[in-house]
Structure formats: C-alpha cells, structure tokens
C-alpha cells in the first residue's frame, strides 16, 4: 500500500488508520468494501465530502493545507482514522 492510499475494507475497517502526506499532495481513497459511500473529511474548522465512490472504485482528494484531518466512509462508520498533512 502506497503511503498516499487509504483502503476502505468494510464496516469500521480502514488501512492504514493514519496516513502522512505533504501539503499539496493527494490521497487516493480506494473503496474495497461492498457498499457505495462518500468519504467525510473533517479538519478543525471544516467538514467536506467526496463524491460517491462505488465499490471497486477510487477517488483522489487534494490536501492543500497542513493539518490533521479525520476521515470516514459514511457507509462504513468512524474508526479514528486520520490523515496528517505536513
């Protein structure tokens, strides 16, 4: 698994639970579960959602600003997963 890839494997299962990237980089969310989902991304002052990601598909999300972002697939629930942008 590349450091900029996050695999959603099913209910409460994300791999890795913590990813680190550089500001201006992207994270690819891979939906390897069996439910379509959107990914909610939450920073200290903003919440955003990706488009729907169908099972077997991927979505690239740009992270322009440094910080810590919690994320979860709405269909798969929260698991304390985060992305650290340096």
C-alpha positions in Angstrom: 0.0 0.0 0.0 1.4 3.4 -1.0 1.5 6.0 1.8 -0.9 8.1 -0.1 -3.5 5.4 -0.5 -6.3 4.6 2.0 -8.2 1.4 1.6 -11.8 1.2 2.9 -12.3 -2.5 3.6 -15.7 -2.6 5.2 -17.5 -1.5 8.4 -15.0 0.3 10.6 -12.0 -1.1 8.6 -9.5 1.3 7.1 -6.0 0.7 6.1 -3.9 2.5 7.2 -5.6 4.2 10.1 -3.1 7.0 9.8 -1.6 8.3 6.6 1.0 11.1 6.3 1.5 13.2 3.1 3.0 16.6 2.2 0.8 19.7 1.7 -0.3 19.9 -1.9 -0.4 16.1 -2.1 -3.3 13.8 -2.8 -4.8 10.8 -1.0 -6.4 8.1 -3.1 -9.4 6.6 -1.3 -10.0 3.0 -2.5 -13.4 1.5 -1.9 -12.7 -2.2 -1.4 -15.8 -2.8 0.6 -19.2 -3.8 -0.8 -21.1 -0.6 -0.2 -21.1 2.7 -2.1 -20.0 5.5 0.1 -18.9 9.1 0.4 -15.9 10.0 2.5 -16.3 12.7 5.1 -13.2 14.7 5.7 -13.1 16.9 8.8 -10.4 19.4 9.9 -10.6 21.6 12.9 -12.7 24.2 11.1 -14.2 22.5 8.1 -16.1 19.4 7.0 -16.3 18.2 3.4 -17.5 15.2 1.5 -16.2 13.4 -1.6 -18.5 12.4 -4.4 -20.0 8.9 -4.1 -17.3 6.2 -4.5 -18.8 2.9 -5.8 -17.4 -0.4 -4.6 -14.2 -1.2 -6.5 -13.6 2.5 -7.5 -11.3 5.2 -6.2 -11.3 8.9 -5.6 -8.3 11.3 -5.4 -8.6 14.1 -2.8 -6.1 17.0 -2.8 -4.9 18.3 0.6 -3.5 21.8 0.1 -3.1 22.9 3.7 -1.1 21.3 6.5 -3.1 19.9 9.4 -4.7 16.8 10.8 -7.8 15.6 9.0 -10.2 12.9 10.4 -12.0 10.8 7.7 -14.5 8.1 7.4 -16.6 6.4 4.8 -20.2 7.3 5.7 -21.4 3.8 4.8 -18.5 2.2 6.9 -18.6 4.3 10.0 -15.9 6.0 12.0 -12.7 4.3 13.2 -10.5 7.1 14.4 -8.7 7.2 11.0 -6.8 10.4 10.1 -4.6 12.0 7.5 -1.7 14.1 8.7 -0.6 16.8 6.1 2.8 18.2 6.8 
